[in-house]
């Protein structure tokens, strides 16, 4: 097995399916449309999540209403109901589902391992997983800035727990920023070590 952790939110799909299954069950037994049940359970500003996070500056209801309007959701729902009433054996369905994914970033740290070679090149590994968001590029740019060298002198090694522990998660732009800050901190430490030898 690779020591890398290429997963993002590996259990959230199952969790979301379970939650929406419960909401659908409530909807069927209460006679309310599933969208209505979901709307009635939205967080509002001032609410607190089970993990203790305060909800503030939420635009969930506005986004929900915009999605419903732009997709003609109510009209499509009526068309589905009409189709199902007219067809005994063939059925259609429609649903709209909000998803809350809590990143839980409080107290998380990132790591960066930096090796300065005798020829002046630098090798860096960060704890974030690169999956197209540009985390390696950002770390290289931050390290080049912090060390005052060209990005061409910096080589990136893929994330591996054989080199450095993985960040607790990769997502929500937080990993990139944490790894960049870690690279800047590493550059500061390297500069302190090399300062007596600089010309």
N, C-alpha and C positions, 0 to 999 in steps of 0.2 A: 504494500500500500504506500502511496505517496505521502510524505509527511506534510504536504500542503493541505490546506482546507479550502477547496474551491466552492463551498456551499454558501449560499446566501439565504438565510431564513429557512433552514431546512424543515422546520416543523410548522411554519405559519400556514401553509396550505391546508394541512390537516385540521389545524385549529380553526381556521376560517370556515372550512366546510362544516365542522361540528356546530359552530355558532349559527351559521345560516340555516343549518338543518333544524335547530331549535326554533329559530324565528319562523321558519316555514311551518313547523308543527303548531306553534301558537297561532299563526295566521289561519291555518285550516280549521282549527278548533274554535277560534273566536269569530270566524266569518269575515275577518278584516283582510283587505288586500295586503300582501307581503310588504309592499312599499310603504303602506301606512304604518304597519307595525315597526318597520325600520325607522321611519321618521319620528315616531313617538319615543324611540329609544336613543336618539342622537344626544351626544354630549352638548351641553350649552356652556357658554362662558361662565366661569365661576364654579363649575362642577369639578370634582376631584376624581381621578382615575383610581382603580384598585391599588396601583403601585404608589399612590400619593401625589402624582403630578397634577398640578392645577391647570385646568383648561382656560386659556385666555386667547383673545384675538383669533377665535375660530371662525372660519368662513364656510364651514361644512354645509350649513343649510343653504347658503347662497349658491354654492357649487352644485349641490344636489338639485336645486330648482332649475339652474341653468342647463344641466345635463338632461333633465326631464323635458324641458322646453325644447331644446335644440334637437333632441332625438324623437320628438313627438311621442313620448312614452305613453301618455294617456290614450292617444288615438290608437297606437299600436296595441295597447292592452285591450281596448274594445274590439279591435279586429281579431285578436286571438280568441277572445271570449265568443265572438260571433262564429268564427270558424269551428271552434270546439262544439258549440251548440248544434251546428249544422252537420257535423261529421261524427258518426258513431265510433268508427275504428281508428281514424287518424286524428291526432291531437297536436297542438302546438303549445308552446310555453314562452313566457317572457318574464324577465326578472331584472331588477336593478339592485346592486349590492354595494354599499359603502364598505370600505376596509380600513380598519384602524390597525396600524402596526407600530407598536411602541419600540423605539430603539433602545431605550434604557441606557442613555449615555453617561449618566452620572458616575463619576469616579473611574472612568475607563482611561487607560493609558495605552500609548503606542510605543513601539521600539524601532530603532534604526541601528544597524551595525555598519560601521564605516571603517574601511581599511585604506590607509594611505601607503602606497608602494614607493620604494626608493626612486623609481623613475618619475614620480610626480603624479602618476595616475591614481585614481581612487575607485574603489569597489564599494558599492552600497547595497544593502538589503534592508527592506522595511517590513514591518509586520502586517501591512495591508495587502489585500488580495487585489491584483490588477485584473479587472474584468471589462476593460474598455473605457473606464472613466478617466484614464490618464494619470493615475496615481504615481506611476514610475516617473513620468515626465515631470510632474510637480516636485517630487522628491529630488530629482536630479537638478532641477532649476534652483530649488531652495539651497541645496548643498553647494552648488556652483557659486551662488550669491554669497553664502556664508563664508566660503573658503576663499573667495576672490579668484576663482579659476574658471576656465572655459568648460562648458558642458561636454565638450568632446573628450575631456580627460576623465570623465566619470562613466563607469560601467555598472550596469544594474544586474544583480543576480536575482533570480526568481525567489519569491517568498518560500521559506521552508522552515519548519520547526527544528530542523537540524542546525540552523544558523541562529534563529531568533524566534521567540514565542509569537504566535499569531495574535493580532488584535482580537478583542472579544467578538467583534462583528465587523463586517465591511458593509457600509450602507449609510444612506442619509447624508452624504458628503462629509460626515464627521471623520471618517477614517483618513481621507486625503488630508484634511486640515491637521489632524493629530500627527500623522506621519511627517508632514512638512515641518511642523513645530519640532518634532523629534530630530529631524535632520538639521534644523537650525541650531538646536541645542548641541548636537554632536559637533557641528562646525565650530561653535563657540569653544567647546572643550579642546578640540584639536588645535585651534588657534592659540589657546592658552599654553598648551604643551609645546607647540612649535615656536612660540614668541621668543624665547631666549636664543634660538638658533637662527632667527630671521636676520637678513642683512639690511 
